[in-house]
Amino acid sequence: MKLIYTDSLVVGAGLAGLRVAIASKERGLDTLVLSLIPAKRSHSAAAQGGMQASLGNTVKGMGDDEDVHFQDTVKGSDWGCDQDVARMFAHCAPKAVRELANWGVPWSRVSAGPRQVIVNAQKVTLQEAQQAHGLINARDFGGTKKWRTCYTADGTGHSLLYAMDNKAIAMDIPVHERIEALALIHDGKRCHGVIARCLITGELRAYVAKSTTIATGGYGRIYEVSTNAIICEGVGQALALETGVAKLGNMEAVQFHPTAIVPVGILTTEGCRGDGGLLRDKDGYRFMPDYEPDKKELASRDVVSRRMTEHIRKGKGVDSPYGAHLWLDITLLGRKHIETNLREVQEICENFLGIDPAKDWIPVRPTQHYSMGGIRTNATGESPQLKGLFSVGEAACWDMHGFNRLGGNSLAETVVGGMIIGKYVADFCENNSLEIDTLFVEQFMQQVQSEIDVLIEGDGIESAFTLKHEMQRIMMDYVGIFRNGPELDKAVAELKVLLERSRKLGLKCKKRHANPELVEALRVKRMLKVALTVACGAAARTESRGAHAREDFPQRNDRDWLNRTLASWPDPDALEPVLNYEALDVMKMELPPGYRGYGINNAIAHPDTAKREQQITEILAELGDDADRYQRQRAIMPFELPESLQPNNERLSDTLTRPSANALGEKS
């Protein structure tokens, strides 16, 4: 048995995982990262549009601060998020952006003076302040009051990942590549590391650590068409689920991005619409103002995806061999803007569609994109059920996204969450010793070895590839943008059959080393459990909230469903997870549930909402008019952060006199 010891073990080498590793290494801790692929090829590189942070440098960002970012995030979550975590996040986002600039991220910068932009299909001239020249720029994104999405053209994730990985290399943080974690080592109370397999040699290794952080990304590939990389299969969530102890949160909260290209499902960034792009139907008609007259194309992602689907259902989609789609029109932005700020979109259109987006409309339709659910953690990133197990980024339900994520908040969460949680991981390693019996570790090693032996030497007849394809079809057909009881029940029933069949998997290729069929077989049974937690959670939640849209229960029901779904799998032989719920306490919220701003306000109110609103009014009245916004916020909902992250952020708007509306230089 090969044993490898470390203080801080991180599974996943994307932005979130690397940021945790850097935080551990900064404390002088022995730190090790495991990755399926080379770090610079992680899915974080696919993020195009940008990262939200309330810097307030641009004329359209003036007046932005943590309060506004927090409110946008809570409303975007449809009041499903942990408001303490949303506050932690909004406070630290500007710090993370500036830190990344120091690490070499080439943020797009403000140029003083006039610049032309497209706002609501009209050319508008903005006058940027002389004092803002050279500061980090921001673009508009859906669901936000201010322009706060910091970007590097449309390759933001790529820029951030390369800078972060270079920082890790400079700090001598080892990344063990082509290694896949297959089981968590735990005693039911504490996690002690992972059993992992080398994808090249087939060797099993035990990585034993004081802390184990899962940062493996989302589970988009349980769906047939997804913008996710093919490595985003939910195995990290499955590792926690298979402990029988750790719980997953809000797994039914799955986001569909409005503008993935047809047919392959590759993302075209929200920056296209943020920069002024329009959505059109088969007649060339711009339809979003009919549905959302205020935000139009820049409504929240879940809203735009549903409106697009509704419009296609009305027969307004463009017929194609791959099904109906709509058009994304960015031609009005002009060739110079596209070739400067939307270069990746241009290359995607040229290479995968054979079109020029400066002249041609882009065929798009909503496609699975993001997983709000994941390993349930507390505000420090640690599993409440399994000490020493942490999770961060899209693998986690931290839970700052609730039931819908705002564009730009995921890239921000990877580095902001990694920054915050990384400090708590380091604290844990410093305050806890490593005590474990190697015979205990060997038991987990033998379990994984036996699983592999049965697949290679057994007489199973089921194909992993067939089961995976059937699972993806079921999820796409029955657990999509719009959901209903009969289809969800059908999904659960059919997925259970597949899970039962997965216990009879067989292999045609009997190699123990580099064997893609073995890799697929080891993953698919775990993916089926993840798919079942999504389908079962969706079937049980009889309301509509954020990205979870039930046609048979169209109202957001705060009275009965203002809670977080928790899923566990205590019986390894069971065919479905155990669900229970964690209530969200309205009386501790800074922003009690209210109208989100889209469509009709049909929410069923929580009985404590009015009481909490009255309580907040009384708290603010007691403080008086002399209290600043920081004092008011602390009085309503105090939150904790590591000491080094507590100082207030500084902004250009703090030193400039707030200009009047006319002085902003906006003219048509």
C-alpha positions as CSV (number, residue, x, y, z in Angstrom):
1,M,0.0,0.0,0.0
2,K,1.4,3.4,-1.1
3,L,0.8,6.0,1.6
4,I,1.4,9.7,1.0
5,Y,1.1,12.1,4.0
6,T,0.4,15.9,3.9
7,D,-1.2,18.6,6.0
8,S,-3.6,20.1,3.5
9,L,-4.9,17.9,0.7
10,V,-6.9,19.5,-2.1
11,V,-8.8,17.4,-4.7
12,G,-9.1,19.5,-7.8
13,A,-6.7,22.0,-9.4
14,G,-9.1,24.7,-10.7
15,L,-9.2,28.2,-9.4
16,A,-11.0,27.2,-6.1
17,G,-8.7,24.3,-5.3
18,L,-5.5,26.2,-6.2
19,R,-6.6,29.2,-4.0
20,V,-7.1,27.0,-1.0
21,A,-3.7,25.3,-1.6
22,I,-2.0,28.8,-1.8
23,A,-3.6,29.8,1.5
24,S,-2.4,26.6,3.2
25,K,1.1,27.0,1.7
26,E,1.3,30.6,2.9
27,R,1.1,29.3,6.5
28,G,4.0,27.0,5.9
29,L,1.8,23.8,5.8
30,D,2.7,20.8,3.7
31,T,0.2,21.1,0.8
32,L,-0.7,18.7,-2.0
33,V,-3.2,19.0,-4.9
34,L,-4.7,16.1,-6.9
35,S,-6.0,16.7,-10.4
36,L,-7.5,14.6,-13.2
37,I,-5.7,16.8,-15.8
38,P,-2.9,19.4,-15.8
39,A,-4.0,22.4,-13.7
40,K,-4.1,24.9,-16.6
41,R,-6.6,22.7,-18.4
42,S,-9.1,22.8,-15.5
43,H,-12.7,23.9,-16.4
44,S,-12.1,27.3,-14.7
45,A,-10.4,28.3,-17.9
46,A,-13.8,28.1,-19.7
47,A,-15.3,31.1,-17.8
48,Q,-15.4,33.9,-20.4
49,G,-17.4,37.0,-19.2
50,G,-15.9,38.1,-15.9
51,M,-15.9,38.2,-12.2
52,Q,-18.1,40.3,-10.1
53,A,-16.6,42.7,-7.5
54,S,-18.0,46.1,-6.4
55,L,-15.0,48.2,-7.3
56,G,-17.1,51.1,-8.6
57,N,-14.4,52.4,-10.9
58,T,-16.6,53.1,-14.0
59,V,-19.3,55.7,-14.5
60,K,-21.8,52.9,-14.7
61,G,-20.4,51.4,-11.5
62,M,-20.5,54.6,-9.4
63,G,-22.4,54.1,-6.2
64,D,-21.7,50.4,-6.2
65,D,-20.6,48.8,-2.9
66,E,-20.9,45.6,-0.8
67,D,-24.5,46.4,0.1
68,V,-25.7,46.6,-3.6
69,H,-23.7,43.4,-4.5
70,F,-25.1,41.6,-1.5
71,Q,-28.7,42.6,-2.4
72,D,-28.2,41.5,-6.1
73,T,-26.8,38.2,-5.0
74,V,-29.7,37.5,-2.5
75,K,-32.4,38.5,-5.0
76,G,-30.6,36.5,-7.7
77,S,-30.7,33.4,-5.4
78,D,-34.5,33.9,-5.1
79,W,-33.9,34.1,-1.3
80,G,-32.4,30.6,-1.3
81,C,-28.8,31.6,-0.2
82,D,-27.1,31.8,3.1
83,Q,-27.1,35.5,3.7
84,D,-24.1,35.4,6.0
85,V,-22.1,33.8,3.3
86,A,-23.3,36.2,0.7
87,R,-22.1,39.0,2.9
88,M,-18.7,37.4,3.4
89,F,-18.4,37.0,-0.3
90,A,-19.5,40.6,-1.3
91,H,-17.1,42.0,1.3
92,C,-14.1,40.1,0.0
93,A,-14.6,40.2,-3.8
94,P,-12.8,43.6,-4.3
95,K,-9.9,42.3,-2.2
96,A,-9.6,39.2,-4.4
97,V,-9.7,41.1,-7.7
98,R,-6.9,43.4,-6.5
99,E,-4.9,40.5,-5.3
100,L,-5.2,38.8,-8.6
101,A,-4.0,41.9,-10.4
102,N,-1.0,41.8,-8.1
103,W,-0.5,38.1,-9.2
104,G,-0.4,39.1,-12.9
105,V,-4.0,39.0,-14.2
106,P,-4.2,41.5,-17.0
107,W,-7.6,43.0,-16.2
108,S,-9.2,45.2,-18.9
109,R,-8.7,48.8,-17.7
110,V,-10.6,52.1,-17.9
111,S,-9.6,54.7,-20.4
112,A,-10.5,58.2,-19.3
113,G,-12.7,60.2,-21.6
114,P,-15.6,59.3,-23.9
115,R,-16.3,55.7,-25.0
116,Q,-19.2,54.3,-27.0
117,V,-21.2,51.4,-25.6
118,I,-24.5,49.7,-26.6
119,V,-27.3,50.1,-24.0
120,N,-30.8,48.7,-24.8
121,A,-29.9,48.5,-28.5
122,Q,-28.8,52.1,-28.6
123,K,-25.4,53.6,-29.0
124,V,-24.5,55.6,-25.9
125,T,-21.4,57.7,-25.1
126,L,-20.0,57.4,-21.6
127,Q,-17.6,59.9,-20.1
128,E,-15.1,58.1,-17.9
129,A,-13.5,60.1,-15.1
130,Q,-9.9,61.2,-15.5
131,Q,-9.2,59.8,-12.0
132,A,-10.5,56.3,-13.2
133,H,-7.9,56.1,-15.9
134,G,-6.0,52.8,-15.6
135,L,-8.3,51.3,-13.0
136,I,-10.0,47.9,-13.5
137,N,-12.9,48.1,-15.9
138,A,-16.3,46.4,-15.5
139,R,-19.1,45.4,-17.9
140,D,-22.9,44.9,-17.4
141,F,-24.2,41.5,-16.5
142,G,-27.7,40.0,-15.9
143,G,-29.4,40.6,-12.6
144,T,-27.2,43.4,-11.4
145,K,-28.0,47.1,-10.6
146,K,-24.5,48.3,-11.4
147,W,-21.8,47.4,-13.9
148,R,-19.4,45.4,-11.7
149,T,-18.2,42.4,-13.8
150,C,-14.4,42.8,-14.0
151,Y,-13.0,41.1,-17.1
152,T,-10.1,40.4,-19.4
153,A,-11.8,40.6,-22.8
154,D,-13.8,37.3,-22.9
155,G,-11.0,35.1,-21.6
156,T,-11.3,35.9,-17.9
157,G,-11.2,32.4,-16.6
158,H,-8.2,31.6,-18.7
159,S,-6.3,34.6,-17.5
160,L,-7.2,33.9,-13.8
161,L,-6.3,30.2,-14.0
162,Y,-2.9,30.8,-15.6
163,A,-2.0,33.5,-13.0
164,M,-3.2,31.3,-10.1
165,D,-1.4,28.2,-11.3
166,N,1.8,30.2,-11.9
167,K,1.5,31.5,-8.3
168,A,1.2,27.9,-7.1
169,I,4.2,26.9,-9.1
170,A,6.2,29.8,-7.7
171,M,5.3,28.6,-4.2
172,D,6.4,25.0,-5.0
173,I,2.9,23.5,-4.5
174,P,3.0,20.0,-6.0
175,V,0.1,19.0,-8.3
176,H,-0.3,15.2,-8.8
177,E,-1.8,15.1,-12.3
178,R,-3.8,12.2,-13.9
179,I,-4.9,11.1,-10.4
180,E,-8.6,10.4,-9.6
181,A,-10.0,10.2,-6.0
182,L,-12.4,7.3,-5.6
183,A,-13.2,7.2,-1.9
184,L,-12.9,9.3,1.2
185,I,-11.0,7.8,4.2
186,H,-13.2,8.5,7.2
187,D,-14.3,7.0,10.5
188,G,-17.8,8.5,10.4
189,K,-16.8,11.6,12.4
190,R,-13.6,12.8,10.7
191,C,-12.2,12.7,7.2
192,H,-8.5,11.5,6.9
193,G,-7.9,11.8,3.2
194,V,-8.7,9.9,0.0
195,I,-8.0,6.7,-1.9
196,A,-7.0,7.7,-5.4
197,R,-6.1,5.9,-8.6
198,C,-3.4,6.8,-11.1
199,L,-5.1,7.0,-14.5
200,I,-1.9,6.1,-16.3
201,T,-0.5,3.1,-14.3
202,G,-3.7,2.1,-12.4
203,E,-1.8,2.2,-9.1
204,L,-3.9,2.9,-6.0
205,R,-2.6,5.4,-3.5
206,A,-3.7,6.5,0.0
207,Y,-3.4,10.2,0.5
208,V,-3.6,10.9,4.2
209,A,-4.1,14.4,5.4
210,K,-5.2,16.6,8.3
211,S,-7.7,18.4,6.0
212,T,-9.2,17.3,2.8
213,T,-10.8,19.9,0.4
214,I,-13.0,18.8,-2.4
215,A,-12.8,21.3,-5.3
216,T,-13.8,19.1,-8.2
217,G,-16.3,21.5,-9.9
218,G,-19.9,20.8,-10.9
219,Y,-22.0,17.8,-12.1
220,G,-23.1,19.1,-15.5
221,R,-22.2,16.0,-17.3
222,I,-25.0,14.0,-15.8
223,Y,-26.9,15.8,-18.6
224,E,-26.8,15.0,-22.3
225,V,-25.9,18.5,-23.4
226,S,-23.9,20.8,-21.1
227,T,-21.5,23.7,-21.3
228,N,-19.3,21.9,-18.8
229,A,-16.0,20.2,-19.5
230,I,-16.3,16.4,-19.8
231,I,-14.5,16.1,-16.4
232,C,-17.4,17.8,-14.6
233,E,-19.2,14.6,-13.7
234,G,-20.0,15.1,-10.1
235,V,-17.6,12.5,-8.7
236,G,-16.5,14.9,-5.9
237,Q,-20.1,15.2,-4.7
238,A,-20.4,11.5,-5.0
239,L,-17.4,10.9,-2.8
240,A,-19.0,12.8,0.0
241,L,-22.4,11.1,-0.6
242,E,-20.9,7.7,-0.4
243,T,-19.5,8.3,3.1
244,G,-23.1,7.9,4.2
245,V,-22.4,10.7,6.6
246,A,-21.7,13.9,4.7
247,K,-24.7,15.6,3.1
248,L,-25.2,17.4,-0.2
249,G,-27.2,20.6,-0.3
250,N,-29.8,21.9,-2.9
251,M,-28.8,19.3,-5.6
252,E,-32.0,20.1,-7.5
253,A,-30.8,23.6,-8.1
254,V,-29.4,23.3,-11.6
255,Q,-28.9,26.4,-13.8
256,F,-29.4,26.5,-17.6
257,H,-27.4,29.2,-19.5
258,P,-29.5,31.0,-22.1
259,T,-26.9,31.2,-24.9
260,A,-25.1,28.0,-25.7
261,I,-24.5,27.4,-29.4
262,V,-26.5,24.8,-31.3
263,P,-25.8,21.9,-31.5
264,V,-22.7,21.3,-29.5
265,G,-23.7,23.4,-26.4
266,I,-20.5,25.4,-26.1
267,L,-21.0,28.6,-24.1
268,T,-21.2,32.1,-25.6
269,T,-20.6,34.4,-22.6
270,E,-23.2,36.5,-20.9
271,G,-20.8,39.3,-21.8
272,C,-22.3,39.2,-25.3
273,R,-25.6,40.5,-23.8
274,G,-23.9,42.5,-21.2
275,D,-22.1,44.4,-23.9
276,G,-25.3,45.0,-25.7
277,G,-26.2,41.9,-27.7
278,L,-29.8,41.0,-28.4
279,L,-31.9,37.9,-28.5
280,R,-34.1,37.5,-31.7
281,D,-36.6,34.9,-32.8
282,K,-37.2,33.3,-36.2
283,D,-38.7,36.5,-37.5
284,G,-35.8,38.6,-36.4
285,Y,-37.9,40.1,-33.7
286,R,-36.4,41.1,-30.4
287,F,-38.7,39.4,-27.9
288,M,-37.2,39.8,-24.4
289,P,-38.7,43.3,-23.8
290,D,-42.2,41.7,-24.2
291,Y,-41.4,39.4,-21.3
292,E,-39.1,41.5,-19.1
293,P,-39.6,45.2,-20.0
294,D,-37.1,46.4,-17.4
295,K,-34.1,44.1,-17.6
296,K,-34.8,42.6,-21.1
297,E,-31.8,40.4,-22.2
298,L,-30.1,41.2,-18.8
299,A,-32.7,39.6,-16.6
300,S,-31.3,36.9,-14.3
301,R,-30.1,33.8,-16.2
302,D,-32.8,31.5,-15.0
303,V,-35.4,34.0,-16.1
304,V,-33.9,34.5,-19.6
305,S,-33.6,30.7,-20.1
306,R,-37.3,30.2,-19.2
307,R,-38.4,33.1,-21.4
308,M,-36.5,31.7,-24.3
309,T,-38.0,28.3,-23.8
310,E,-41.5,29.8,-23.6
311,H,-40.9,31.7,-26.8
312,I,-39.8,28.6,-28.6
313,R,-42.9,26.7,-27.3
314,K,-45.0,29.4,-29.0
315,G,-43.6,28.4,-32.3
316,K,-41.2,31.3,-32.6
317,G,-38.0,29.2,-32.7
318,V,-35.8,28.7,-35.7
319,D,-36.2,25.2,-37.1
320,S,-33.0,23.2,-37.5
321,P,-31.9,19.5,-37.8
322,Y,-31.0,19.8,-34.1
323,G,-34.2,21.2,-32.9
324,A,-35.6,24.7,-32.5
325,H,-33.3,27.6,-31.5
326,L,-33.2,31.4,-31.3
327,W,-30.6,33.9,-32.4
328,L,-28.0,35.9,-30.5
329,D,-27.3,39.1,-32.4
330,I,-24.0,40.8,-31.5
331,T,-23.5,42.4,-35.0
332,L,-24.5,45.8,-33.6
333,L,-21.5,45.8,-31.4
334,G,-19.2,46.2,-34.4
335,R,-16.2,44.2,-35.6
336,K,-13.7,46.1,-33.5
337,H,-15.5,45.5,-30.3
338,I,-16.0,41.8,-31.1
339,E,-12.4,41.3,-32.1
340,T,-11.2,43.1,-28.9
341,N,-13.6,42.1,-26.2
342,L,-15.3,39.0,-27.5
343,R,-12.4,37.2,-29.2
344,E,-13.2,33.7,-27.8
345,V,-16.8,34.0,-29.0
346,Q,-15.6,34.9,-32.4
347,E,-13.2,31.9,-32.5
348,I,-16.0,29.6,-31.3
349,C,-18.3,30.8,-34.0
350,E,-15.7,30.5,-36.7
351,N,-14.5,27.0,-35.6
352,F,-17.7,25.3,-34.6
353,L,-20.3,27.1,-36.7
354,G,-18.4,28.5,-39.7
355,I,-19.9,31.9,-39.2
356,D,-18.6,35.4,-38.6
357,P,-20.5,36.9,-35.5
358,A,-19.7,40.4,-36.7
359,K,-22.0,39.7,-39.7
360,D,-24.1,36.7,-38.8
361,W,-26.5,35.9,-35.9
362,I,-25.4,33.1,-33.6
363,P,-27.8,30.1,-33.1
364,V,-28.4,29.6,-29.4
365,R,-30.7,27.9,-26.9
366,P,-30.6,27.3,-23.1
367,T,-28.3,24.5,-22.0
368,Q,-27.3,23.0,-18.7
369,H,-24.5,25.2,-17.3
370,Y,-24.0,25.4,-13.5
371,S,-24.6,23.4,-10.3
372,M,-25.8,25.5,-7.4
373,G,-25.9,22.4,-5.3
374,G,-23.0,20.5,-3.9
375,I,-21.3,19.3,-0.7
376,R,-23.1,21.1,2.1
377,T,-20.7,23.2,4.2
378,N,-20.9,25.8,6.9
379,A,-19.6,29.3,6.5
380,T,-16.0,28.1,7.0
381,G,-16.3,25.6,4.2
382,E,-16.3,22.6,6.4
383,S,-18.9,19.7,6.3
384,P,-21.0,19.9,9.5
385,Q,-21.2,16.1,9.5
386,L,-17.6,15.1,8.8
387,K,-14.8,17.1,10.5
388,G,-11.8,17.8,8.4
389,L,-13.8,17.6,5.1
390,F,-13.9,20.9,3.3
391,S,-15.4,21.9,0.0
392,V,-15.1,25.0,-2.2
393,G,-16.3,26.4,-5.5
394,E,-18.9,24.7,-7.7
395,A,-18.3,21.4,-5.8
396,A,-19.8,22.9,-2.7
397,C,-23.1,24.2,-1.4
398,W,-21.4,27.0,0.7
399,D,-24.3,28.5,0.0
400,M,-24.0,31.9,-1.7
401,H,-26.0,31.1,-4.8
402,G,-29.2,29.6,-3.4
403,F,-31.4,28.5,-6.3
404,N,-29.9,30.7,-9.0
405,R,-26.4,32.1,-9.6
406,L,-25.8,35.5,-11.1
407,G,-23.4,35.6,-14.0
408,G,-19.9,36.6,-12.8
409,N,-20.5,35.3,-9.3
410,S,-19.2,31.8,-9.9
411,L,-15.8,32.9,-11.1
412,A,-15.7,35.3,-8.2
413,E,-16.8,32.5,-5.8
414,T,-13.9,30.3,-6.8
415,V,-11.2,32.8,-5.8
416,V,-13.1,34.6,-3.0
417,G,-14.3,31.3,-1.5
418,G,-10.9,29.9,-1.9
419,M,-9.4,32.9,-0.2
420,I,-11.8,32.8,2.8
421,I,-12.1,29.0,3.2
422,G,-8.4,28.6,2.6
423,K,-7.7,30.5,5.7
424,Y,-10.1,28.3,7.7
425,V,-8.5,25.2,6.2
426,A,-5.1,26.4,7.4
427,D,-6.5,27.1,10.8
428,F,-7.9,23.6,11.0
429,C,-4.5,22.1,10.0
430,E,-2.7,24.1,12.6
431,N,-5.1,23.3,15.4
432,N,-5.6,19.5,14.7
433,S,-3.1,16.7,14.7
434,L,-3.0,13.7,12.4
435,E,-3.7,10.4,14.2
436,I,-4.7,7.4,12.1
437,D,-4.1,3.7,12.1
438,T,-2.6,2.6,8.8
439,L,-4.6,-0.7,9.0
440,F,-7.7,1.5,9.0
441,V,-6.5,3.2,5.8
442,E,-5.8,-0.2,4.3
443,Q,-9.5,-1.2,4.7
444,F,-10.5,1.6,2.4
445,M,-7.8,0.7,0.0
446,Q,-9.1,-2.9,-0.1
447,Q,-12.7,-1.7,-0.7
448,V,-11.6,0.2,-3.8
449,Q,-9.3,-2.6,-5.0
450,S,-12.2,-5.1,-4.6
451,E,-14.5,-2.8,-6.6
452,I,-11.9,-2.7,-9.4
453,D,-11.4,-6.5,-9.2
454,V,-15.1,-7.2,-9.6
455,L,-15.3,-5.0,-12.7
456,I,-12.3,-6.6,-14.3
457,E,-12.6,-10.2,-13.2
458,G,-16.4,-10.5,-12.7
459,D,-19.1,-11.7,-15.1
460,G,-21.1,-8.4,-15.3
461,I,-22.9,-7.7,-18.5
462,E,-23.9,-4.1,-18.4
463,S,-22.1,-1.4,-20.4
464,A,-20.9,1.7,-18.6
465,F,-21.3,3.7,-21.8
466,T,-24.8,2.6,-22.3
467,L,-25.9,3.4,-18.8
468,K,-24.3,6.8,-18.9
469,H,-26.0,7.7,-22.1
470,E,-29.4,6.6,-20.8
471,M,-28.9,8.6,-17.6
472,Q,-28.0,11.7,-19.5
473,R,-31.0,11.4,-21.7
474,I,-33.3,11.0,-18.7
475,M,-31.9,14.1,-17.0
476,M,-32.2,16.1,-20.2
477,D,-35.8,15.0,-21.0
478,Y,-37.3,15.0,-17.5
479,V,-35.2,17.2,-15.1
480,G,-34.7,20.3,-17.3
481,I,-35.6,24.0,-17.4
482,F,-39.3,23.3,-16.7
483,R,-40.2,20.4,-14.5
484,N,-43.4,18.7,-13.4
485,G,-44.5,15.9,-11.1
486,P,-45.2,13.1,-13.6
487,E,-41.9,13.6,-15.5
488,L,-39.8,13.9,-12.3
489,D,-41.4,10.7,-11.0
490,K,-40.6,9.0,-14.3
491,A,-37.0,10.2,-14.0
492,V,-36.6,8.9,-10.5
493,A,-38.0,5.5,-11.5
494,E,-35.9,5.1,-14.5
495,L,-32.7,6.3,-12.8
496,K,-33.3,3.7,-10.0
497,V,-33.4,1.0,-12.7
498,L,-30.1,2.2,-14.1
499,L,-28.5,2.3,-10.6
500,E,-29.6,-1.3,-10.1
501,R,-28.2,-2.3,-13.5
502,S,-24.9,-0.5,-12.6
503,R,-24.3,-3.2,-10.0
504,K,-23.8,-5.7,-12.9
505,L,-21.3,-3.7,-14.9
506,G,-18.8,-5.6,-17.0
507,L,-15.7,-4.6,-19.0
508,K,-14.6,-5.7,-22.5
509,C,-11.1,-4.3,-21.8
510,K,-9.5,-6.0,-18.9
511,K,-6.4,-3.8,-18.5
512,R,-5.6,-2.5,-15.0
513,H,-3.6,0.5,-16.1
514,A,-4.7,3.1,-18.7
515,N,-8.2,1.9,-19.4
516,P,-10.9,4.4,-20.3
517,E,-13.7,1.8,-20.0
518,L,-12.6,1.0,-16.4
519,V,-12.6,4.8,-15.6
520,E,-16.1,5.1,-17.1
521,A,-17.4,2.1,-15.1
522,L,-16.0,3.5,-11.8
523,R,-17.6,6.9,-12.5
524,V,-21.0,6.0,-13.8
525,K,-22.3,4.2,-10.7
526,R,-21.3,7.3,-8.7
527,M,-22.8,9.7,-11.3
528,L,-26.1,7.8,-11.1
529,K,-26.3,8.5,-7.3
530,V,-25.7,12.2,-8.0
531,A,-28.4,12.2,-10.7
532,L,-30.8,10.6,-8.3
533,T,-30.2,13.2,-5.6
534,V,-31.0,15.9,-8.3
535,A,-34.2,14.1,-9.5
536,C,-35.4,13.1,-6.0
537,G,-34.8,16.6,-4.7
538,A,-36.7,18.2,-7.6
539,A,-39.6,15.8,-7.3
540,A,-40.0,16.5,-3.6
541,R,-39.8,20.3,-3.8
542,T,-43.3,21.3,-4.7
543,E,-42.6,25.0,-5.5
544,S,-40.8,27.1,-8.0
545,R,-37.6,28.9,-6.8
546,G,-34.9,30.3,-9.0
547,A,-33.7,27.7,-11.6
548,H,-36.1,25.1,-10.1
549,A,-39.2,25.8,-12.1
550,R,-42.2,23.5,-11.5
551,E,-45.0,24.0,-14.0
552,D,-47.4,22.3,-11.6
553,F,-46.3,24.5,-8.7
554,P,-45.5,27.9,-10.3
555,Q,-45.4,29.9,-7.0
556,R,-42.3,30.5,-4.8
557,N,-43.6,29.1,-1.5
558,D,-41.7,30.8,1.3
559,R,-44.3,29.5,3.8
560,D,-43.5,25.9,3.2
561,W,-40.3,25.7,1.3
562,L,-37.9,28.4,2.6
563,N,-35.4,25.7,3.3
564,R,-32.3,24.0,2.0
565,T,-32.6,20.4,0.7
566,L,-30.1,18.0,2.4
567,A,-29.4,14.6,0.8
568,S,-27.4,11.7,2.2
569,W,-27.0,8.0,1.3
570,P,-26.5,6.1,4.6
571,D,-27.4,2.7,3.1
572,P,-25.0,1.8,0.3
573,D,-27.5,-0.7,-1.1
574,A,-30.4,1.8,-1.3
575,L,-31.7,3.0,-4.6
576,E,-32.4,6.6,-3.6
577,P,-31.0,9.1,-1.1
578,V,-32.5,10.2,2.2
579,L,-33.8,13.7,2.0
580,N,-34.2,16.2,4.9
581,Y,-34.4,19.9,5.1
582,E,-32.5,22.8,6.8
583,A,-34.8,25.8,7.4
584,L,-33.6,29.3,6.5
585,D,-34.3,31.6,9.5
586,V,-36.1,34.7,8.3
587,M,-35.5,36.4,11.7
588,K,-31.7,36.4,11.1
589,M,-31.9,37.7,7.5
590,E,-30.6,41.1,6.6
591,L,-32.8,41.1,3.5
592,P,-36.1,39.3,4.2
593,P,-37.9,37.5,1.3
594,G,-39.5,39.9,-1.1
595,Y,-40.3,40.5,-4.8
596,R,-37.5,39.5,-7.0
597,G,-38.4,41.9,-9.8
598,Y,-39.4,39.5,-12.6
599,G,-42.9,38.7,-13.9
600,I,-45.8,38.8,-11.4
601,N,-45.2,38.7,-7.7
602,N,-46.9,35.4,-6.9
603,A,-44.8,34.3,-3.9
604,I,-46.5,32.7,-0.9
605,A,-45.1,34.8,2.0
606,H,-43.3,33.4,5.0
607,P,-45.2,34.2,8.3
608,D,-42.0,35.8,9.8
609,T,-41.3,38.1,6.9
610,A,-43.4,41.0,8.1
611,K,-42.1,40.6,11.7
612,R,-38.5,40.7,10.5
613,E,-39.1,43.8,8.4
614,Q,-40.6,45.5,11.4
615,Q,-37.7,44.4,13.5
616,I,-35.2,45.8,11.0
617,T,-37.1,49.1,10.9
618,E,-36.9,49.4,14.7
619,I,-33.2,48.5,14.8
620,L,-32.4,51.2,12.2
621,A,-34.6,53.8,14.1
622,E,-32.7,53.0,17.3
623,L,-29.3,53.6,15.6
624,G,-30.4,57.1,14.3
625,D,-29.5,59.0,11.2
626,D,-25.8,59.4,12.2
627,A,-25.0,55.7,11.8
628,D,-23.0,54.9,8.7
629,R,-23.8,51.9,6.4
630,Y,-21.3,49.7,8.2
631,Q,-22.9,50.3,11.5
632,R,-26.4,49.7,10.2
633,Q,-25.3,46.4,8.5
634,R,-23.6,45.1,11.6
635,A,-26.7,45.9,13.7
636,I,-29.0,44.0,11.4
637,M,-26.8,40.9,10.6
638,P,-23.2,40.7,11.8
639,F,-21.0,38.3,10.0
640,E,-17.5,36.9,10.7
641,L,-14.3,36.8,8.6
642,P,-10.7,36.0,9.2
643,E,-9.1,39.1,10.7
644,S,-6.9,39.9,7.7
645,L,-10.0,40.1,5.5
646,Q,-12.1,42.3,7.7
647,P,-10.9,45.9,6.7
648,N,-13.3,47.9,4.6
649,N,-12.8,48.3,0.9
650,E,-11.8,51.6,-0.7
651,R,-13.3,52.9,-3.9
652,L,-12.9,55.7,-6.3
653,S,-16.4,56.9,-5.4
654,D,-15.3,57.4,-1.8
655,T,-12.9,60.2,-3.0
656,L,-15.0,61.7,-5.8
657,T,-18.1,63.8,-5.3
658,R,-21.1,61.7,-6.6
659,P,-21.9,63.3,-10.0
660,S,-25.5,64.1,-10.9
661,A,-27.3,62.1,-13.6
662,N,-26.5,64.7,-16.3
663,A,-22.8,64.9,-15.3
664,L,-22.4,61.2,-15.9
665,G,-21.9,62.0,-19.6
666,E,-24.6,59.7,-20.9
667,K,-26.2,60.8,-24.1
668,S,-27.7,59.0,-27.0
